[in-house]
Amino acid sequence: MTTDLPRRTRRLSSSGTSPRRYPALDGLRALGALAVLTTHVGFTSGASLTGSYAGLLARLDMGVALFFVISGFLLFRPHARAAMGGTPPPSIGRYVRHRIVRIFPVLWIAVLGAMVLLPPLTAGQYADDYLRTAVLIQIYTGYEYLPGLSQMWSLATEVAFYVLLPFVAWALRYKRIQPERWLRRSLVTMSIAPLLSAAWVTSLTAGGANERLQWLPSYLGWFAAGMALATWVCGRQSGLVARSWLDTLAGAPLILWSCALSLYLVASTPLAGPYGLEPAVAGEALVKQVMYLAIATLLVLPCVMPSGPDNTPVAALSSRPARWFGDISYGIFAYHLVILGLIERALDHEPFGGDFVRLLLLTALLSTAVAYVSYRWMERPLLNWVSRRDRAPG
């Protein structure tokens, strides 16, 4: 099949000149983790519920959309490269091993920490609730939120995407179609996914079934945006996609990020629903989903342009400090609510009792320190071990 590709494609697939990493995405991951941490501190302090900046703080949960778009891009890109390069698809065994090692050790430490360090089990929270969270099935069982672990719903949704991805990749490549047909099939599929998510969200909110809004169908559009970007990038690198207006846009990050900021300001109004935990009506939920999709895509696009980060704004996200924070961002995400709960105990802080700035500074500093220790002495050694295992003969 490789012989049917343009010469440029054969050179790329054989020499491996396509970049394997997009360092600016590390910086975006760090921003996403900080956004999630900040919105949770805002909720705990009450600052995201009332006050002049309530909407801005409440909508920082947009960091979840950023994570999902990045995941869709990075995890689908090997499949896109293989399909358009005429090479075998990525190893499923390697994929599963890396996902397990990357996700579950940190998750289990966070669950254990919440169980031991935060307030004791209440009448509605039993040990099996922690077990369901540890295996990420809690969103399907009607559980009560556990102290220090409420953010793990998004991790359960992401793992559901991890399970679905190989099946989607196989279906797209069914019968080993030509790269040009695969490209069209992929882009059409990714354009349908946001419509399915919109229909799912609208039907659930209209019917009052809000407990299923955390399931994967609600966020397929976010993942599909990253997958579409991966298809476009690999198509450009293989020569199957010509340079177009999208390249021009990707080369103007300040314009794209200004548009993202404008959309964020609109999303920070009640147009995108309530700031607290009250259920949104169908129109509000749909507006929030679509706006978060657009914001995250606008943020990611300049960071994955085929020519690489050749401008100052994107290069800043690729800096060494930004990449360092990107490395530990998963730990920040996983541990910060446990740390916030401990800080509240130490300060004798009442829920929604203010003190936003002090809570934010302490939570950010301690979460960063704990996440670094976790990455340096557990996460990175485990990732290195599984990588050596993959490279071992046989």
N, C-alpha and C positions, 0 to 999 in steps of 0.2 A: 504493500500500500504506500510505503514511503516513496517509491519510484513515481507515483502519480502526483507528488507534490512539487511545487516550484523549487528551483535549486536553492534559493535562499532558505526555504523551510528545511530542506535536507541538511544544510550546513548548520542551522540552528539546533535541530534535534540531535545531530551527531556530535557537535562540539560542545553543546551545553552552554552557549554564550548567554542565554537568557538568565537574568539575575534571579537568584533563588530567594533573596530576602528583599523586603521593602522596609528599610529602617524607619521611615517616617510613620509607618503604622505602629511602631513601638511607642512613639510619642503620642499618637492618638489613643492608644490603649491606656496610657497613663492619664490622659485627660478624661477618658471615660470613667476610669476608676475614681478619680478625684470628684467627678461630677456626681457619681452615685453616693460616695461618702458624704458630700456636701448636702445633697438633698435629704439624706437620712438624718443628719444633724439638724437641718432646718425643720424637719418634721418633729423630732424629739424636743427641740427647743420651742417649737410653736412659730418660728419665724417664717416658715413656708405656708402657714395657715392664715396668718394675719400680718398686717403691716405693709409698708410700701413695696417691699421686695418679695412678697409672698409668691407671686407668680413666677418670678425668675428663679427662685430657689426650688419651688415645687417641680418645675419642668426640667430640672437637671437629671431627672430619671431618664432623660433622653440618652444618657450614657449607655443604657442597655441597647438601644437601637444601634449605637455606634459599635458596640461589641458584636452584635449580630451581623452587621454588614461586613465587618472585618473578617469574622469567622467564615462567612459565605465566600468571600474572596479567597482567603488563604487556603481553605480546605478543598475548594472546587478547582483551584488553579492547576494542581497536578493532573486532574482528569482532563481539563481543557487542553493542556499541553500535550498529553498523550494522544487525545483524539485528533488534534490538528497536526501532530508530528508523526502520526502513523506508528506509534510505539505502544507496547502493552500498557494497560492501565496500572495505576499504583497498586502495591500489595495491600490487600485487605488486612492481612495479619499484622503488618507493620502499622497500618493506620489504627487498628484497634488497640494494639499495645501502647502506642504513643498517646492516644486519647485517654486510656485508663490511667497511665502513669501521670499524665499531666493534670487530670481532674481530681481523682479520688483521694490520694494521700492528703492534700490540702483540705479537701472537704471533710474528711474524717477527723482531722485535728480540730477544725472549726466546730464540728458537731460535738466532739468530746469536750472542747473548751466551754461551749455554751451549756452543756449538760452539767458540768462540774462547777463552773464559776458563776453562772448567773442565777437568778432567783430559782428556788426549788420548784419541782413539778407541781402544777395546780391540779384541781379536780378535772380539768378538761385537757390536760397535757400529760401523757403517759410515756413510758419508755419506748413504746412502739412508734410514737410520733417521731422520736429522734432516729429510730431505725429507718423509717420510711424516708426521712430527709437524707440519711446517709447513703441510701441507694437511689435517691432522686425520683421517687414515685409519689411524693407527698402531694403534688398538685392534682393528682387523680383520685385521691382518697378522702377529700373533704376534711382535711386536718385543720387544726387551729394553728395560727402562727406561733412559732417558738421564739422565746427571747434570744436575740443575737443571730437568728437564722432566717429572718423573713425575706432577705434578698435571694435566698437559694431557689426561689421559684424560677428565676430566669436561668439558673444553671440547669434545672430540670428540663426547661424548654430547649436549651442549647444542646443538651445530651440527646434529646429526642431528634434534633436535627442531625447530630452525628450518626445516629442509627439510620435515618432516612437517606442520607447523602449517597452511600454506595449504591442503593437501589435506583436512585434518580440517575446517577452516572451510568449505571448499566443500561437502563432504559433508553437513555439518550444515544448510547453507542450500540444499540441493538442491531445485529447483523453487520457490524463493522462498516457502516456507511462511509462515504467519502467525506473528507474534512469540510468541504464547502456545505454539504447537506447537514453535517453535524452542527456546524456553526449556526445555520438558520434554525435548525430544530432547537438548539439550546436557547437562542435569543427569544424565540416564540414562547417556549416553555417558561422562561423567566419573566416574560411580560404578562403571562396569565396568572402567575402566582400572586401578585398584589391584588388582582381582582378577586381571587378566591379568598384571600385574607379579608378584604373589605366586606364581602358577602357574609363570611363567618362572623365577623365582629358585629355587623349590623343586625344579623338574625339573633345573635345571643343577647345583645343589649336590648333589642326590641322585645324579646321574650323573657327578659329578667334572669337569664341563666348566666350571670356574671362569673360564677365559679369556674366556668370553662374558658374564660377569656385568657387564662394563662397557658393554655395548651398551644402546641406548635402551630396549628392552622392560623391563629391570630397573627403570627409573626413570619409566616412564610415569605411575605413580600419583602421584609427586611433582609432575610437571608438571600433571597433571590436577587436583590439589588447587588449584593457583593458577588454573587455567582455570575451575573450579567457583566459586571466589570471585569471579572476574570476571563470570561469568554472574549470580551473586546480586547483586553490587553494581549492575550495569547494570539488572537487573530492578527493584531497589528505586528507582533513579533514574528509571526510565521509568514507574513506577507499576504495573508488571505483577506485582510481588511486594509483598505487604503486610508491614507491620512485624510482626516475630515475636520469638520467644525468641532467635533468632540476633543480632538487633540488641542485645538486652539483654546477651548475652554479649560481643559486640564492644565494648560500652561499659564493660566491666569488665576492662581489660587486666591489672591486677595479679593478678586471679584466674586468668586464662588463662595468664599467664606463670609463675605459681606452679605450675600444673598441668604446664606444659612443663618446668619445673625438676625436678619430681618424676619425670616420665617420663625425664628425662635422667639422674637419679641411678640409676634402675633400669637404663637402657641402659648405664651405666658399669660394670655388673657383668659377669661372664662369661656371663650369660644371653644377651647379644647377640653372643657369639663372642669369639675371641681378640683380644688387643690389638695383636699384631704382624701379620706378613704371612701367617701360617698360614691355610690355607683353613678357613672355617667350615662346620659341618654344616648340613643343610637347615633345621632348626628355628632355629638361631642366626641364620642369614642372614635368615630371614623375620622374626624378632623385631626385628632391627636395622632392616630396611626399614620395618616398620610403625611402630616407635617414632619413627624419624626423620621419617616422614611426619606423624605426630601432632604432634611437637614443632614442626616448621617451620610447620605450619598454625596452631597455637595462637599462635605468635609473629607471624605475618603478619596474622591476622584483625583485631586491633584497629587495625592501621595502614591498613586499607582500608575501614573502616566508612563507609557512605554519607554520614553527617553530618560526616565529617572529624575530624581530631585535636583534639577539644575537651577533652581531659584532659591533666594534667601528664605522666604517663609517656610517652604517645605524642608529646606536644609536645617532649619531650626528644630523641627520635629525629629530630624535624623541625628541630632547632636548626641554626644556621649551621655550627658545627664538625662536627656529624654529617653534614650534607649535603656538606660539603667532603671529608670522608673517604669518603663514598659515591661522590663523583665520581672519586676516584683509586683506588677499591677494586679495579677490574679490573687496574690496573697492579700493585698490591700482590700480588694473586693470581698474576699472570703472572711477575713478576720475583723473588719472594722466595726461591725455591729456588736461583737462580743466585747471589744475594747471600749466602745462607746458605753455599753451597759456597765462595765466596771468603773469607768470614769464617773458616770452618774451616781453610782453607789458611793464612791469616794468623796464626791462633792455634796452628797445628800441632795441631789437635784430632783425636783419634782417634774413629772411629765408636763411638757408644754410650758415650762416655767421660765423660759427665756435663757439668757446667757449663751447666745448662739456663738459669738466669736471665741469665747474661751473653750467651749466644747469642741468647736471646729479645730482650733489649733492643737489642742491636746490629742484629739482623735487622729488627726492627720499625722502628727509626729510619732505617736506610739504605734499606729498602724503601719507606718513606713518602716519603723525599726523592727517590728515583729515580722513583717513581710520579707524584709531583707534577710533576717536570720533564717526564715523558712526557705527562702530561695537558695541562699548560700550553702546551707548544710543539709537540705533535704531535696528540694525540687531539682536543682541543677545536677546533683549527683545521680538522682534517679533518671533524669533525662539522658545524662551521659552514659549511664549503664545500659539503658534500652537502645541507645544509638550504637554502642559497641556491640551489643548482641545482634543488631541488624547487620552490621558489617562483618561479623564473624563468618568464616567459611562454613558452608553447609547450613 
